[in-house]
Amino acid sequence: MSRIFKSLKESKSACWLALAFLVVPMFASYFFDDMFSSLSHLFKNPELLELGWDYEDYGFYAGGYSFLCVCGGLIVCGILLDMFGVRVVGSVFVGLMIIGAGIVTFAISSPMAPRTSLVTAYVGCMLFGLGSEIAGVAVTRSIAKWFKGRNVALAMGLQLSIARLGTAAALVLSPMIVASKAEGEIYLLEDTNRPALLGLGLLMLGGILWAAFVAMDSRFDTETATGKSCASGKGERLIAESGTKEIPEEDKFRFSDIWKVLSNPRFLMIALLCVFFYCCVIRFKKFGTSILIPLFGMELETATWMLSMIPFFTIVFTPLFGALVDRTGKATTWMITGSLLVLASHLLITFAPQGVAAYGYVAIALLGIGYSLVPSAMWPSVPKIVPEKNLGTAFSLIYWIQNMGMMIVPIFIGKIFKNGITESGNRMQEVTAAIHAEYIFILMGIVAITVAVLLYFSSRRHPELKLDEPAAKA
């Protein structure tokens, strides 16, 4: 009889295997999204690119990732996740992520006019972005489900860590497979499309492993339903054969739940922290080499390795901080600390003596540690303030708000560089443009700290939520 009640949920090894299947699609998504981050300097000379894009075009393309997300796609799809589950809806959007990446790859590989390739790539990036964000919601929701009552912060930290390894791989590998040319030599399409081809291959592998997770998750639900019906005295045979279970009335999704989520002050604070904090890091990476090279007077290779410190730091520290949050609690305090570190990083990048690379390394180290700390405390806090049946909607709403910033910020940064650098090779103009871009990141860092402090005091007023309790007590 004990074998009847033994389920995948009770198996520690099964949980970690499920996590292994889930992290690969996210690794591939991060790689593809950041494939141009360490090549952004190439867009200052569009006449030397067969692709023909300039800084403003690149900023426009990068903003395409968030267009459909901001236009309501994330909200609708988050609701669909709660209504139909991660297996069906998640599979659709993992597929959409791969299709969008395929369109981008086609656009930057075909001899189109620059405007045509940009519009085509933008459409692909829109599809890729929506698919990637909903796939991310599905992965996060699945981790919350499989690790409920266990080390959920550690599991989410590991998922983030491995996903950001995709960013690290993109930052390091892209300049290697798009080798620097001699001055005045043109970069052909077959040079600049190599990162996209590699990223598309990784996404296809991720799609295969997602399918393996779907099969595993289906068995998880079947075994859970069987165990519950046996425990309640109902026959297990019918449920075991059908693989379905009746959803209690209180667990069914209702559209009124959306307002309940949006009217939750703690939820809104986490959503605002998410958008301002992530823009300080993710959108900085998009233009990282264009900022670091002129401010610290370094070569491209050095700037690339410096920028890659961000994801490498998160690979090491995110799981450690996740375990720390599980053990000690104090999530809101860690969010404040991480936000302060990110602000300190941007202040150092902006105001440190120019041409001294050591300051750049310190700043990027602070950025990487802060980027590890805040998500380790922030994401596991969402299931504490939102019912499990609404987690898909809640995570989607957070991503929706986040993507508003993700879409707007690169457009502004791209314009700053295009309008500020009118003479190729003019270092003074490059330095001024980089500093003006940094002012935007500093302002967003200040707002992120303010929101984190408000969340801290709100947690003190509502101890019943146990936001700052260790995992065992919560």
Backbone torsions as a table, in degrees:
resi	resn	phi	psi	omega
1	MET	NA	-31.2	-178.8
2	SER	-63.4	-27.6	-179.6
3	ARG	-68.7	-28.0	-179.7
4	ILE	-63.3	-38.9	-175.4
5	PHE	-87.6	-9.1	178.7
6	LYS	-75.0	116.6	-175.9
7	SER	-124.5	171.3	176.7
8	LEU	-60.5	-33.5	-179.7
9	LYS	-62.0	-31.5	-178.8
10	GLU	-82.3	-9.5	-177.6
11	SER	-94.7	116.8	178.6
12	LYS	-64.8	-40.7	-178.5
13	SER	-64.9	-34.5	179.0
14	ALA	-65.7	-39.1	178.5
15	CYS	-61.1	-44.2	-178.2
16	TRP	-72.1	-30.6	175.0
17	LEU	-66.7	-41.8	176.6
18	ALA	-59.8	-42.3	178.1
19	LEU	-61.5	-39.9	179.3
20	ALA	-61.8	-39.5	177.6
21	PHE	-66.8	-34.5	-174.6
22	LEU	-76.5	-30.3	-172.2
23	VAL	-76.8	-25.5	-175.4
24	VAL	-66.5	-44.8	175.9
25	PRO	-58.7	-35.8	179.5
26	MET	-72.7	-37.2	173.7
27	PHE	-56.5	-47.7	-178.5
28	ALA	-66.0	-38.2	179.2
29	SER	-62.9	-45.1	179.5
30	TYR	-65.0	-38.4	178.4
31	PHE	-60.6	-50.5	-175.6
32	PHE	-64.9	-39.2	-178.3
33	ASP	-65.3	-32.5	-175.1
34	ASP	-105.0	17.8	-173.1
35	MET	-66.3	-23.8	179.8
36	PHE	-102.5	-1.3	-171.6
37	SER	-60.7	-40.3	179.4
38	SER	-91.4	10.9	176.2
39	LEU	-119.7	9.5	-173.4
40	SER	-60.5	-27.1	-179.4
41	HIS	-62.8	-22.3	-178.8
42	LEU	-64.5	-25.4	-174.3
43	PHE	-79.1	-2.9	176.6
44	LYS	-76.8	-15.4	177.8
45	ASN	-125.9	72.4	-177.2
46	PRO	-61.4	-23.7	179.2
47	GLU	-68.6	-16.6	178.0
48	LEU	-100.9	9.7	177.2
49	LEU	-114.9	123.2	173.1
50	GLU	-61.0	-29.1	176.1
51	LEU	-63.1	-35.7	172.3
52	GLY	81.6	13.4	-179.0
53	TRP	-89.1	148.3	171.9
54	ASP	-110.3	-172.7	-177.5
55	TYR	-58.3	-43.4	-178.1
56	GLU	-65.3	-39.7	176.9
57	ASP	-61.8	-43.1	179.7
58	TYR	-63.3	-42.5	176.4
59	GLY	-62.9	-39.6	177.1
60	PHE	-62.4	-46.9	178.3
61	TYR	-59.5	-46.4	-178.5
62	ALA	-62.2	-36.0	178.6
63	GLY	-68.7	-20.8	179.1
64	GLY	-60.7	-27.4	178.8
65	TYR	-53.2	-36.0	-172.1
66	SER	-100.3	-2.8	-170.9
67	PHE	-61.1	-56.7	-178.7
68	LEU	-66.2	-31.5	178.4
69	CYS	-62.6	-44.7	-178.8
70	VAL	-71.3	-32.4	-177.3
71	CYS	-78.0	15.4	174.3
72	GLY	106.3	-8.3	-177.9
73	GLY	-59.7	-40.6	-179.0
74	LEU	-64.8	-41.3	-178.3
75	ILE	-65.3	-49.5	-179.5
76	VAL	-59.4	-45.6	-176.3
77	CYS	-71.2	-32.3	174.7
78	GLY	-63.6	-39.8	175.8
79	ILE	-63.4	-42.7	178.4
80	LEU	-60.7	-36.9	177.4
81	LEU	-60.4	-43.6	-179.6
82	ASP	-71.2	-28.6	-178.0
83	MET	-82.6	-41.3	-171.9
84	PHE	-115.9	-4.7	174.0
85	GLY	91.6	163.0	-174.7
86	VAL	-73.8	-26.0	-175.7
87	ARG	-67.1	-48.8	-177.8
88	VAL	-73.5	-56.2	-174.9
89	VAL	-69.2	-41.2	178.7
90	GLY	-60.0	-40.0	-179.9
91	SER	-64.3	-40.3	178.5
92	VAL	-59.3	-42.5	-173.0
93	PHE	-87.0	-22.8	167.7
94	VAL	-63.4	-41.5	176.1
95	GLY	-63.2	-40.7	179.5
96	LEU	-65.0	-36.7	177.1
97	MET	-59.8	-43.4	-179.8
98	ILE	-68.1	-41.6	179.2
99	ILE	-62.7	-45.6	179.3
100	GLY	-60.2	-42.6	178.0
101	ALA	-63.5	-36.0	177.4
102	GLY	-63.8	-39.1	178.4
103	ILE	-66.5	-43.2	177.5
104	VAL	-59.0	-46.8	-178.9
105	THR	-60.9	-41.6	177.7
106	PHE	-62.6	-43.0	-175.9
107	ALA	-64.2	-39.1	-176.6
108	ILE	-92.2	4.3	178.1
109	SER	-110.1	-14.9	-175.5
110	SER	-99.8	146.3	-177.6
111	PRO	-76.5	64.3	177.5
112	MET	-90.3	167.6	168.9
113	ALA	-65.4	148.3	-177.2
114	PRO	-52.7	-42.5	-179.3
115	ARG	-66.4	-38.5	179.4
116	THR	-67.1	-44.4	179.5
117	SER	-64.6	-36.4	-179.8
118	LEU	-65.2	-45.9	-179.6
119	VAL	-64.6	-42.6	179.3
120	THR	-63.8	-44.9	178.3
121	ALA	-64.1	-35.5	178.6
122	TYR	-62.7	-43.4	177.4
123	VAL	-61.5	-45.3	178.1
124	GLY	-62.2	-40.4	179.8
125	CYS	-66.2	-35.1	175.7
126	MET	-60.9	-47.4	-179.6
127	LEU	-66.5	-43.1	177.7
128	PHE	-60.7	-43.6	-178.3
129	GLY	-63.2	-47.2	179.2
130	LEU	-63.6	-45.1	178.3
131	GLY	-60.8	-42.4	-178.8
132	SER	-65.6	-42.7	-178.4
133	GLU	-67.0	-43.4	179.2
134	ILE	-70.3	-36.0	173.7
135	ALA	-60.8	-39.1	177.2
136	GLY	-63.9	-40.2	176.1
137	VAL	-61.9	-44.8	-179.6
138	ALA	-61.8	-40.6	179.2
139	VAL	-66.1	-46.6	-179.9
140	THR	-62.4	-43.2	178.7
141	ARG	-63.5	-38.8	-180.0
142	SER	-66.5	-40.0	177.8
143	ILE	-63.9	-42.5	177.8
144	ALA	-59.8	-34.3	-179.9
145	LYS	-74.7	-48.6	-174.8
146	TRP	-73.0	-27.8	-177.0
147	PHE	-108.3	17.0	178.7
148	LYS	-60.1	128.0	-177.7
149	GLY	82.8	3.0	178.9
150	ARG	-122.7	-154.2	-176.7
151	ASN	-83.3	71.4	-174.7
152	VAL	-68.1	-37.2	178.9
153	ALA	-65.3	-39.6	177.3
154	LEU	-63.8	-44.7	-179.1
155	ALA	-63.2	-44.2	178.3
156	MET	-66.2	-36.2	177.4
157	GLY	-63.8	-41.6	177.8
158	LEU	-64.7	-40.8	179.0
159	GLN	-61.8	-46.0	177.6
160	LEU	-62.6	-40.1	-178.4
161	SER	-61.5	-48.1	-177.5
162	ILE	-71.5	-35.2	176.9
163	ALA	-61.6	-42.7	-179.1
164	ARG	-72.2	-17.2	170.3
165	LEU	-62.0	-29.5	174.5
166	GLY	-63.0	-40.8	174.9
167	THR	-62.9	-45.4	179.3
168	ALA	-59.5	-43.0	179.8
169	ALA	-62.4	-40.9	179.4
170	ALA	-64.8	-43.9	-178.1
171	LEU	-63.4	-37.6	-177.0
172	VAL	-83.4	-43.3	-172.5
173	LEU	-78.8	-34.9	-175.6
174	SER	-56.6	-48.1	177.8
175	PRO	-66.0	-23.2	178.9
176	MET	-74.3	-41.0	-176.9
177	ILE	-89.0	-11.7	169.9
178	VAL	-113.9	77.7	-172.6
179	ALA	-62.6	144.0	179.3
180	SER	-62.8	140.7	179.4
181	LYS	-100.1	164.1	173.9
182	ALA	-66.0	152.8	-177.6
183	GLU	-57.3	128.4	-179.8
184	GLY	90.4	-8.2	179.9
185	GLU	-85.8	143.0	-173.6
186	ILE	-86.3	139.0	172.6
187	TYR	-86.2	116.3	-179.3
188	LEU	-80.9	166.0	179.4
189	LEU	-60.0	-38.7	-179.3
190	GLU	-69.9	-11.8	171.8
191	ASP	-83.9	-49.7	-171.5
192	THR	-82.3	-12.0	-179.4
193	ASN	-92.7	-2.2	-176.2
194	ARG	-61.9	-43.5	177.5
195	PRO	-59.8	-36.6	-179.7
196	ALA	-66.8	-40.3	178.7
197	LEU	-63.0	-42.4	177.6
198	LEU	-65.3	-43.5	179.4
199	GLY	-62.7	-39.4	178.8
200	LEU	-63.4	-39.9	176.9
201	GLY	-62.7	-41.0	178.0
202	LEU	-64.7	-38.4	178.8
203	LEU	-64.5	-37.9	177.5
204	MET	-64.4	-39.9	175.0
205	LEU	-62.7	-42.0	177.4
206	GLY	-60.8	-37.2	177.5
207	GLY	-62.9	-39.1	178.4
208	ILE	-64.2	-44.5	-179.6
209	LEU	-70.6	-30.5	173.5
210	TRP	-62.2	-41.7	177.7
211	ALA	-60.2	-38.2	176.9
212	ALA	-64.6	-39.2	177.3
213	PHE	-64.6	-40.7	-179.6
214	VAL	-57.8	-44.1	177.7
215	ALA	-62.4	-40.9	-179.8
216	MET	-67.3	-41.5	-178.9
217	ASP	-68.5	-33.7	176.6
218	SER	-63.0	-42.5	177.1
219	ARG	-66.2	-37.2	176.7
220	PHE	-55.3	-49.5	-178.4
221	ASP	-67.2	-37.9	179.1
222	THR	-63.3	-44.5	-179.6
223	GLU	-68.6	-37.0	178.0
224	THR	-65.3	-42.8	178.4
225	ALA	-63.6	-40.6	179.5
226	THR	-64.0	-44.9	179.7
227	GLY	-62.2	-40.8	-179.7
228	LYS	-66.4	-41.9	-177.7
229	SER	-69.6	-33.5	175.5
230	CYS	-65.6	-42.7	-178.1
231	ALA	-66.0	-28.1	-178.0
232	SER	-91.9	2.0	176.8
233	GLY	89.0	4.7	179.2
234	LYS	-88.5	158.5	178.7
235	GLY	-67.0	136.0	-178.2
236	GLU	-90.1	-16.6	-170.0
237	ARG	-66.0	-45.8	-177.7
238	LEU	-62.8	-42.5	-178.7
239	ILE	-68.6	-40.6	179.6
240	ALA	-62.0	-36.5	-178.3
241	GLU	-75.2	-36.8	-176.2
242	SER	-85.5	-27.6	-178.5
243	GLY	71.9	19.5	-179.6
244	THR	-123.4	164.5	176.2
245	LYS	-145.4	152.0	179.4
246	GLU	-76.4	131.9	-179.4
247	ILE	-88.0	123.7	177.3
248	PRO	-56.9	149.1	-176.5
249	GLU	-56.5	-40.3	-176.9
250	GLU	-71.3	-15.6	-179.3
251	ASP	-96.2	-3.2	-178.7
252	LYS	-77.2	145.8	-179.7
253	PHE	-73.5	138.1	173.7
254	ARG	-130.1	145.4	-178.8
255	PHE	-65.4	-24.8	176.4
256	SER	-64.6	-19.3	178.8
257	ASP	-64.7	-26.0	-179.8
258	ILE	-62.2	-44.4	179.4
259	TRP	-66.0	-36.1	178.2
260	LYS	-61.2	-38.6	178.3
261	VAL	-68.6	-48.3	-176.3
262	LEU	-67.9	-24.7	-179.6
263	SER	-89.6	3.1	178.2
264	ASN	-83.6	113.0	-176.2
265	PRO	-58.9	-39.8	179.8
266	ARG	-64.2	-38.7	177.3
267	PHE	-60.9	-45.7	-179.1
268	LEU	-63.0	-38.1	178.4
269	MET	-64.3	-43.5	178.6
270	ILE	-63.6	-39.9	-179.7
271	ALA	-64.0	-42.8	179.5
272	LEU	-68.6	-40.7	175.8
273	LEU	-58.5	-41.7	-178.3
274	CYS	-59.7	-49.4	-174.7
275	VAL	-67.1	-44.9	-176.7
276	PHE	-73.6	-38.4	-179.6
277	PHE	-67.9	-48.8	-176.1
278	TYR	-65.8	-36.0	177.6
279	CYS	-63.4	-31.7	178.5
280	CYS	-64.4	-23.3	-176.6
281	VAL	-109.3	-55.8	-172.2
282	ILE	-66.5	-45.0	-180.0
283	ARG	-74.9	-24.4	171.1
284	PHE	-63.3	-43.4	-178.7
285	LYS	-59.5	-35.3	-177.8
286	LYS	-58.5	-31.5	-178.5
287	PHE	-118.8	20.7	-172.3
288	GLY	-56.5	-48.7	-177.8
289	THR	-67.3	-32.1	179.2
290	SER	-70.6	-19.6	177.4
291	ILE	-93.8	-46.5	-173.4
292	LEU	-71.0	-39.9	-176.0
293	ILE	-60.2	-51.9	-179.3
294	PRO	-71.7	-35.2	-175.5
295	LEU	-72.9	-33.6	-176.5
296	PHE	-113.2	6.2	172.5
297	GLY	57.3	47.6	-176.0
298	MET	-117.7	165.4	176.1
299	GLU	-78.0	163.4	-178.5
300	LEU	-57.4	-44.5	-177.2
301	GLU	-60.7	-42.1	179.1
302	THR	-65.5	-43.4	179.6
303	ALA	-63.4	-37.4	179.3
304	THR	-64.5	-46.2	178.7
305	TRP	-66.0	-36.7	177.5
306	MET	-63.1	-45.1	179.9
307	LEU	-64.5	-35.0	-179.4
308	SER	-69.8	-12.1	175.6
309	MET	-61.6	-30.2	-177.3
310	ILE	-59.1	-59.7	179.1
311	PRO	-66.3	-32.8	179.2
312	PHE	-64.7	-38.1	175.0
313	PHE	-62.6	-41.7	-178.7
314	THR	-67.8	-32.5	178.4
315	ILE	-60.2	-39.1	-178.8
316	VAL	-80.3	-46.1	-167.4
317	PHE	-90.6	-27.6	-176.5
318	THR	-60.5	-48.3	176.9
319	PRO	-63.1	-37.5	179.2
320	LEU	-64.4	-44.1	178.4
321	PHE	-68.0	-33.6	176.2
322	GLY	-62.1	-44.9	176.8
323	ALA	-63.9	-36.3	178.7
324	LEU	-64.2	-43.3	178.2
325	VAL	-64.5	-41.3	177.0
326	ASP	-58.6	-39.7	-173.0
327	ARG	-83.6	-42.1	-171.7
328	THR	-104.4	-19.8	-172.6
329	GLY	75.3	-138.5	178.2
330	LYS	57.4	39.9	-175.0
331	ALA	-59.5	-43.2	-176.8
332	THR	-67.6	-32.8	176.6
333	THR	-64.7	-41.5	178.8
334	TRP	-66.3	-33.9	177.8
335	MET	-64.6	-41.4	177.5
336	ILE	-63.3	-45.6	-178.5
337	THR	-60.4	-46.7	179.6
338	GLY	-62.6	-39.8	178.7
339	SER	-65.5	-39.0	177.0
340	LEU	-62.2	-41.0	179.5
341	LEU	-62.8	-40.9	-179.9
342	VAL	-66.9	-41.9	177.1
343	LEU	-62.6	-44.0	178.1
344	ALA	-58.7	-37.5	179.0
345	SER	-61.5	-48.2	-178.2
346	HIS	-69.1	-34.4	175.4
347	LEU	-63.3	-39.5	179.8
348	LEU	-68.5	-42.5	178.3
349	ILE	-60.2	-38.8	-174.8
350	THR	-78.3	-43.1	-168.7
351	PHE	-110.4	-3.4	176.7
352	ALA	-67.3	154.6	177.2
353	PRO	-54.4	129.9	-177.0
354	GLN	-71.1	147.8	176.5
355	GLY	85.5	0.1	179.5
356	VAL	-105.7	102.2	-172.7
357	ALA	-63.5	-27.3	-177.7
358	ALA	-57.5	-38.5	178.4
359	TYR	-64.2	-35.9	178.1
360	GLY	-64.0	-42.1	178.7
361	TYR	-63.2	-41.6	178.7
362	VAL	-63.9	-43.5	-178.8
363	ALA	-62.5	-44.7	-179.0
364	ILE	-68.2	-34.5	175.9
365	ALA	-62.6	-44.1	176.9
366	LEU	-61.6	-41.3	179.3
367	LEU	-62.8	-43.1	-179.9
368	GLY	-65.1	-39.7	179.8
369	ILE	-68.7	-43.7	178.0
370	GLY	-62.8	-38.5	179.1
371	TYR	-66.9	-22.3	175.9
372	SER	-84.1	-36.8	-169.8
373	LEU	-76.1	-48.1	-175.2
374	VAL	-63.1	-50.9	179.8
375	PRO	-62.4	-32.8	179.5
376	SER	-61.3	-31.0	179.2
377	ALA	-96.0	-30.3	-172.6
378	MET	-76.0	-51.1	-173.8
379	TRP	-65.8	-41.0	177.2
380	PRO	-68.2	-12.4	178.5
381	SER	-77.4	-24.5	-176.5
382	VAL	-62.0	-46.6	178.7
383	PRO	-63.4	-15.2	178.5
384	LYS	-80.4	-22.6	-176.5
385	ILE	-111.8	-6.6	-178.8
386	VAL	-128.8	134.4	177.3
387	PRO	-59.4	149.4	-176.3
388	GLU	-57.8	-34.9	-177.2
389	LYS	-67.3	-18.6	-178.7
390	ASN	-107.7	10.4	-175.7
391	LEU	-63.7	-38.9	178.6
392	GLY	-59.5	-46.2	177.6
393	THR	-63.2	-43.5	-177.2
394	ALA	-63.3	-50.1	179.8
395	PHE	-62.9	-37.7	179.6
396	SER	-65.5	-40.4	178.2
397	LEU	-64.1	-39.6	177.1
398	ILE	-62.3	-46.8	179.8
399	TYR	-64.3	-33.5	178.7
400	TRP	-62.9	-48.8	178.4
401	ILE	-63.6	-40.9	179.2
402	GLN	-61.0	-41.2	-175.9
403	ASN	-72.1	-18.0	172.2
404	MET	-60.2	-46.8	176.9
405	GLY	-68.0	-39.8	-178.6
406	MET	-61.9	-31.0	-179.8
407	MET	-79.8	-40.3	-173.0
408	ILE	-79.8	-43.6	-172.6
409	VAL	-58.6	-48.4	-178.5
410	PRO	-64.8	-27.5	177.1
411	ILE	-65.4	-44.8	178.7
412	PHE	-65.7	-43.5	-179.7
413	ILE	-63.4	-42.1	178.2
414	GLY	-59.8	-40.6	178.4
415	LYS	-66.6	-38.2	178.2
416	ILE	-58.4	-45.7	-178.9
417	PHE	-70.4	-39.6	-178.4
418	LYS	-67.9	-45.0	-178.3
419	ASN	-76.0	-26.9	-177.1
420	GLY	-84.8	-23.4	-179.0
421	ILE	-112.4	96.9	-178.4
422	THR	-101.3	-13.7	179.2
423	GLU	-124.1	120.6	179.9
424	SER	-62.5	130.1	178.8
425	GLY	86.2	1.9	178.9
426	ASN	-80.4	100.4	-173.5
427	ARG	-64.8	-36.7	-179.3
428	MET	-61.3	-42.5	178.1
429	GLN	-65.5	-39.0	179.3
430	GLU	-64.7	-40.9	178.6
431	VAL	-64.6	-46.2	-179.3
432	THR	-61.5	-43.6	179.6
433	ALA	-63.3	-41.2	179.5
434	ALA	-63.4	-41.2	179.7
435	ILE	-66.8	-42.0	178.1
436	HIS	-62.7	-37.4	175.8
437	ALA	-64.5	-39.6	-179.5
438	GLU	-65.5	-30.5	177.8
439	TYR	-58.8	-36.4	178.3
440	ILE	-64.9	-44.1	-179.9
441	PHE	-66.4	-35.8	178.1
442	ILE	-64.1	-44.8	179.3
443	LEU	-60.5	-43.6	179.3
444	MET	-66.6	-34.0	177.0
445	GLY	-63.7	-39.8	178.4
446	ILE	-63.4	-42.9	178.6
447	VAL	-63.9	-40.7	179.8
448	ALA	-60.3	-43.1	178.8
449	ILE	-63.4	-42.4	179.8
450	THR	-59.3	-45.2	-179.7
451	VAL	-65.9	-40.5	179.5
452	ALA	-63.3	-38.1	177.7
453	VAL	-65.6	-42.1	177.2
454	LEU	-60.8	-39.8	178.1
455	LEU	-64.9	-37.3	178.3
456	TYR	-59.3	-49.0	-179.0
457	PHE	-69.4	-34.5	176.6
458	SER	-64.3	-38.5	177.0
459	SER	-62.8	-37.1	178.9
460	ARG	-66.9	-33.2	179.9
461	ARG	-78.2	-17.8	-178.1
462	HIS	-129.7	69.3	-178.5
463	PRO	-65.3	-18.4	-179.4
464	GLU	-65.1	-20.2	178.0
465	LEU	-76.1	-21.0	177.5
466	LYS	58.7	36.5	178.2
467	LEU	-61.0	-33.8	-175.9
468	ASP	-104.9	15.4	177.8
469	GLU	-89.7	148.2	171.7
470	PRO	-59.3	159.4	-175.2
471	ALA	-58.1	-40.3	-176.6
472	ALA	-62.7	-42.6	179.6
473	LYS	-74.3	-38.2	-178.9
474	ALA	-67.4	NA	NA
